[in-house]
Amino acid sequence: MIAGLTITPHLMQLAALLIGAGLLAGFLSGLLGIGGGGVLVPVLYEVFSAAGVPEDVCMHVTLGTTLGVIAPTVFRSFSAFRARGTVDLDVVKRMGPWIFVGVVVGVVIAYYASSELLRWIWVFFGTALALKMFFGRDDWKISDALPRPPWLEIPAFAIGLISTLMGIGGATFTVPLLTLHGMALLRAVGTATGIGAVIAVPGIAGYIISGWGEHGLPPLSLGYVNAGALLIAPLSVLAAPYGVKLAHGVSKRALELAFAIFLTTVVARFLWTLLS
């Protein structure tokens, strides 16, 4: 017995998958600036379900824990991209306060939302973004420069809100937003890591506070953030620089397709859980 859980072959397989997901999450964070949340959310959901976490809090624990796991990776990727000069700090400062407000509202909504609703949110927004990345073209632009206030601030609020409800670092939305306004993809990816850092800290705090004292939480939980699963965070941090290195050596279209494949995989997994 460890933390009240019986070690079975099934749980050992899930643990191995979790380790692999931690490495993959770190690599994808560096490559795409996504923070790895899209990889970890479905895996952690399976882990907590197998551990007997009640359905009504399982997705909430998954989202809060995912933000906790990806936070160090996001900061590591942000540092690496900033060192290479591919982070627009002015954009991060402009979007940051609105991202923060969106995160706070997202945590409140997540507290009252059902597990099923949170998974449908994944399916809806993930599908829309995957289609955009699969079929998007260079001439799909709103403008050649970022818009004046409040036309960047309003989407920033939405990014903070939706990313919190999905347990991701925000790049899935930030990158398309910035590229539609003429920013080069690699610079958009680097800038998105800064946005992810803004999302992670208040998101983690919010999930801890909103889940404090909730019944049915797994052992070693601080609210909706499970400290046991945070042990995979070092693996994500370890793998992140390799993704950053590859990101600077591949084409724009390759990064777009990588985004699309990543999103399609996550959507398919959650759709399966909803319809099965």
C-alpha positions as a printed Julia matrix, in Angstrom:
276×3 Matrix{Float64}:
   0.0    0.0     0.0
   1.22   3.49   -0.88
  -0.84   6.49    0.24
  -3.79   4.16    0.73
  -3.66   2.72   -2.8
  -3.03  -0.92   -3.71
  -0.3   -1.35   -6.31
  -1.82  -3.44   -9.1
  -0.42  -4.25  -12.56
  -2.94  -1.79  -13.99
  -1.77   1.02  -11.75
   1.86   0.16  -12.53
   1.08   0.54  -16.23
  -0.59   3.87  -15.57
   2.45   4.99  -13.58
   4.71   4.11  -16.5
   2.41   6.04  -18.83
   2.54   8.98  -16.45
   6.34   9.02  -16.56
   6.28   8.93  -20.35
   3.66  11.68  -20.4
   5.85  13.83  -18.16
   8.75  13.58  -20.59
   6.51  14.16  -23.6
   4.81  17.1   -21.92
   8.14  18.79  -21.31
   9.28  18.18  -24.88
   6.04  19.56  -26.33
   6.21  22.55  -24.02
   9.56  23.48  -25.44
   8.57  22.68  -29.02
   5.17  24.36  -29.09
   4.97  26.44  -25.94
   1.87  24.45  -24.9
   2.95  23.6   -21.38
   2.15  19.93  -21.87
  -1.34  20.23  -20.39
  -2.97  18.59  -23.38
  -0.85  15.51  -22.84
  -1.26  15.32  -19.08
  -4.97  16.06  -18.73
  -6.21  12.79  -20.3
  -3.48  10.73  -18.62
  -4.05  12.17  -15.16
  -7.78  11.72  -15.63
  -7.21   7.98  -16.18
  -4.83   7.77  -13.21
  -7.24   9.42  -10.79
 -10.2    7.43  -12.13
  -8.31   4.17  -11.58
  -7.4    5.34   -8.06
 -11.09   5.62   -7.23
 -11.47   9.4    -7.23
 -15.22  10.2    -7.49
 -16.4   11.32  -10.91
 -17.78  14.6    -9.61
 -14.3   15.82   -8.59
 -12.04  13.72  -10.84
 -11.81  16.23  -13.69
 -11.33  19.1   -11.25
  -8.4   17.33   -9.58
  -7.02  16.54  -13.03
  -7.08  20.17  -14.15
  -5.65  21.58  -10.94
  -2.89  18.98  -10.79
  -2.02  19.46  -14.45
  -1.46  23.17  -13.91
   0.79  22.29  -10.98
   2.81  19.84  -13.07
   3.25  22.08  -16.12
   4.15  25.23  -14.19
   7.89  24.45  -13.82
   8.04  23.38  -17.47
   6.39  26.58  -18.64
   8.85  28.69  -16.68
  11.78  26.64  -18.02
  10.55  27.02  -21.61
   9.95  30.74  -21.08
  13.52  31.16  -19.85
  14.89  29.24  -22.83
  12.88  31.18  -25.42
  13.71  34.48  -23.76
  17.42  33.63  -23.89
  17.04  33.14  -27.65
  15.25  36.47  -28.03
  11.96  35.0   -29.22
   9.67  36.35  -26.46
   7.81  39.64  -26.97
   7.73  40.89  -23.39
   5.63  43.92  -24.32
   2.85  41.59  -25.47
   3.14  39.52  -22.28
   2.84  42.67  -20.16
  -0.12  43.91  -22.18
  -2.06  40.65  -22.03
  -0.98  39.59  -18.54
  -3.48  41.48  -16.35
  -6.41  40.38  -18.5
  -5.16  36.81  -18.52
  -5.07  36.93  -14.72
  -8.68  38.11  -14.46
  -9.75  35.37  -16.87
  -8.0   32.75  -14.76
  -9.82  33.89  -11.62
 -13.2   33.73  -13.36
 -12.27  30.34  -14.83
 -11.51  28.88  -11.41
 -14.89  30.03  -10.1
 -16.7   28.48  -13.08
 -14.71  25.24  -12.77
 -15.76  24.92   -9.14
 -19.44  24.81  -10.11
 -19.05  22.97  -13.45
 -19.57  19.21  -13.81
 -16.82  16.85  -14.91
 -18.74  16.1   -18.09
 -19.06  19.77  -18.99
 -15.32  20.31  -18.56
 -14.61  17.45  -20.97
 -17.07  18.84  -23.53
 -15.21  22.15  -23.32
 -12.08  20.24  -24.29
 -13.82  18.61  -27.25
 -15.33  21.84  -28.57
 -12.33  24.14  -28.4
  -9.81  21.44  -29.24
 -11.68  20.51  -32.42
 -11.94  24.11  -33.58
  -8.25  24.75  -33.05
  -7.15  21.48  -34.65
  -9.12  22.31  -37.79
  -7.54  25.74  -37.91
  -4.03  24.31  -37.63
  -4.65  21.51  -40.13
  -6.13  23.74  -42.83
  -4.75  27.14  -41.9
  -2.81  29.13  -44.48
  -0.35  31.99  -44.29
  -2.87  34.38  -45.81
  -5.27  33.79  -42.92
  -4.54  37.06  -41.18
  -6.66  39.68  -39.52
  -3.92  42.28  -39.76
  -0.17  42.69  -39.98
   0.11  44.2   -36.51
  -1.4   43.66  -33.09
  -4.68  45.54  -32.53
  -5.15  48.53  -30.3
  -6.92  48.22  -26.94
  -9.26  46.57  -26.14
  -9.09  44.15  -29.09
  -6.13  42.24  -27.68
  -7.19  42.54  -24.07
 -10.63  40.97  -24.58
  -9.19  37.81  -26.22
  -6.57  37.71  -23.45
  -9.36  37.51  -20.86
 -10.99  34.69  -22.86
  -7.67  32.83  -23.11
  -7.18  32.97  -19.34
 -10.74  31.78  -18.77
 -10.8   28.89  -21.25
  -7.24  27.74  -20.5
  -8.1   27.44  -16.81
 -11.17  25.35  -17.66
  -8.97  23.09  -19.81
  -5.91  22.89  -17.55
  -3.52  24.15  -20.22
  -0.9   26.86  -20.43
  -2.74  29.02  -22.95
  -0.47  28.71  -25.98
  -3.12  26.66  -27.8
  -5.07  29.91  -28.11
  -2.33  32.51  -27.79
  -0.29  31.28  -30.74
  -3.17  31.42  -33.29
  -4.23  34.83  -31.93
  -0.77  36.31  -32.37
  -0.09  34.71  -35.78
  -3.45  35.96  -37.1
  -2.18  39.44  -36.29
   1.05  38.99  -38.22
   3.48  37.72  -35.58
   5.96  35.09  -36.77
   5.06  31.62  -35.5
   8.29  30.99  -33.6
   8.04  34.35  -31.84
   4.38  33.66  -31.07
   5.32  30.31  -29.52
   8.01  31.94  -27.38
   5.66  34.71  -26.28
   3.02  32.11  -25.41
   5.34  30.59  -22.81
   5.22  33.93  -20.99
   1.42  33.85  -21.11
   1.53  30.3   -19.72
   3.52  31.53  -16.74
   0.82  34.13  -16.01
  -1.88  31.45  -16.17
  -0.1   28.84  -14.06
   0.44  30.67  -10.77
  -3.06  32.06  -10.12
  -4.58  28.92  -11.65
  -2.81  26.65   -9.18
  -3.69  28.9    -6.24
  -7.31  29.02   -7.35
  -7.68  25.26   -7.65
  -6.09  24.76   -4.22
  -8.46  27.26   -2.57
 -11.64  26.17   -4.39
 -11.02  22.49   -3.62
  -9.95  22.89    0.0
 -11.95  20.56    2.23
 -13.72  18.86   -0.69
 -14.72  15.24   -0.05
 -13.35  12.35   -2.11
  -9.99  13.88   -2.98
  -7.04  11.49   -3.46
  -4.3   11.28   -0.79
  -1.68  14.05   -0.74
  -4.08  16.59   -2.21
  -4.01  20.32   -1.55
  -7.49  21.23   -2.67
  -7.8   20.15   -6.28
  -3.99  19.92   -6.7
  -2.55  16.49   -5.96
   1.01  16.75   -4.65
   1.79  13.09   -5.42
   1.42  13.56   -9.16
   3.65  16.65   -9.03
   6.64  14.29   -8.82
   6.58  14.04  -12.62
   7.23  17.79  -12.94
  11.05  17.35  -12.9
  10.76  15.03  -15.91
   8.91  17.72  -17.82
  11.52  20.32  -16.91
  14.29  17.94  -18.01
  12.78  17.42  -21.46
  11.71  21.02  -22.21
  15.08  22.33  -23.58
  15.16  19.57  -26.21
  11.83  20.77  -27.55
  13.09  24.36  -27.66
  16.15  23.26  -29.61
  14.05  21.41  -32.18
  11.61  24.33  -32.49
  14.41  26.5   -33.83
  15.32  23.99  -36.52
  11.99  23.03  -38.13
   9.65  24.75  -40.56
   6.59  26.76  -39.66
   4.29  24.23  -41.33
   5.82  21.39  -39.34
   5.03  23.23  -36.1
   1.47  23.85  -37.28
   0.92  20.18  -38.06
   2.43  19.23  -34.71
  -0.14  21.48  -33.04
  -2.95  19.9   -35.04
  -1.92  16.33  -34.27
  -1.54  17.15  -30.6
  -5.03  18.66  -30.43
  -6.67  15.87  -32.42
  -5.27  13.24  -30.06
  -6.59  15.0   -26.98
 -10.04  15.61  -28.48
 -10.38  11.98  -29.54
  -9.52  10.74  -26.08
 -12.08  12.88  -24.29
 -14.76  12.24  -26.87
 -14.26   8.54  -26.24
 -14.83   8.97  -22.49
 -17.96  11.01  -23.11
 -19.59   8.63  -25.6
 -18.51   5.28  -24.18
